[in-house]
Amino acid sequence: MIRFNLVDVRNDNRSKVDIDYISENTIKKVRQFHKGFDEYSVTPLHKLENLARHYGLKNIFLKDESYRFGLNAFKVLGGSYAMGKYLADRLGVDISDISFEYLRSKEVKEKLGEITFVTATDGNHGRGVAWAANHLGQKSVIYMPKGSSQIRLENIRREGAEASIIDGNYDDAVRLSDEMAKKHGWVVVQDTAWEGYEDIPTWIMQGYGTLIDEAMEQLRDYGIEKPTHVFLQAGVGSFAGAVQGYLAEKFGKDRPITIIVEPDDANCLYRSSLSGDREIVGGDMPTIMAGLACGSPNTVSFQVLKDYSDGYMSCPDYVAARGMRTLAAPIKGDPQIVSGESGAVGAGVISLVMEREEYKDIREKLGLDNNSIVLLISTEGDTDPDKYRDIVWDGDCKSV
Ligand SMILES: Cc1ncc(COP(=O)(O)O)c(C=O)c1O
């Protein structure tokens, strides 16, 4: 059963957290940095009009991040921008004034010496950091939690990183990378913030901003100013906070309704929305949504979500599996989309909420009807292809 908590953030007069750092203007500059990579191209925004009709919605758009830099996930946007910004700051220059080519030049190496970037990851973030370090001619060390997929580990090693799976969960891996950085003078590029570590995670959130900036431009090409509803999946919430902040800054009170979606095993934001405080979930997190298996909300993005997000959902694994299948086997006329476990949970939510009688109440509370234009972001493709086929071909995690 999907659990849902609607929060009234629209009618309170509390002063809200500053979101200028994630404004459209700021993100245009971030996107300029990303354009400096040869691999940069705008990822597709698919229109699923037949699926929308089937569900009784006006339209569904899905941003497909499996095409990002050939890495099968959006995450590289964050790590690459944060690492570029770190180097620019060390050089004492504005990142907008220098090129990516310059950052990887011999001159920069001579000035700064060899740098090792270190991080913890479920897979996608680490692959992005390894890729960016490689492109910048620097080193990377990556730690993965117990139970991480072998294929994801190998893909990270293929980018030139020293990578390993540790005997601990995601939060243990984060702690280890911090300890190792202190011991060896490495630079932590973590995709979550905690007290005293907020600059790099903020730059990572800014890096993610590129994808929503692209999506808004692509919607405009369809003659649409904004979606009415946006579903954002969350691990620590950096991605969701970035998109939420951008939309809130751009549209103010007229912003789309945003719903944060998490797996039951790691629903720290859902729980936080119920208690009003930043809640932490511990222990092993066996969810298939590996990218969302994080129990501690990012302290920076938490404030953004708390002030601006309208609702929170906590989902069993079969919701993500159903999303993967609906996208893999589209209604005739719609494009086929390869979306992984963490990428497809929004599509899974829509499929169940729109089709099942028991979710009528959620449909009504959110005003999901034939005037609704829904934006989904598939944040990864089949980053674990064996698992993908177990689910999509062989019917693992069947919905109930
Ligand atoms: C594919 C995918 N989607 C979504 C997320 C969630 O991002 P965040 O941890 O910033 O909430 C991740 C995080 O690793 C991910 O890998």
The ligand as a Gaussian input file, in Angstrom:
#p B3LYP/6-31G(d) Opt

LIG

0 1
 C       18.798000       6.888000      -9.918000
 C       18.653000       7.749000      -8.720000
 N       17.529000       8.435000      -8.561000
 C       17.331000       9.237000      -7.506000
 C       18.301000       9.363000      -6.530000
 C       17.978000      10.203000      -5.325000
 O       18.810000      11.282000      -5.146000
 P       19.001000      11.906000      -3.685000
 O       19.835000      10.950000      -2.898000
 O       19.627000      13.205000      -3.929000
 O       17.656000      12.017000      -3.080000
 C       19.495000       8.674000      -6.657000
 C       20.553000       8.799000      -5.650000
 O       21.579000       8.176000      -5.687000
 C       19.681000       7.833000      -7.773000
 O       20.815000       7.129000      -7.950000

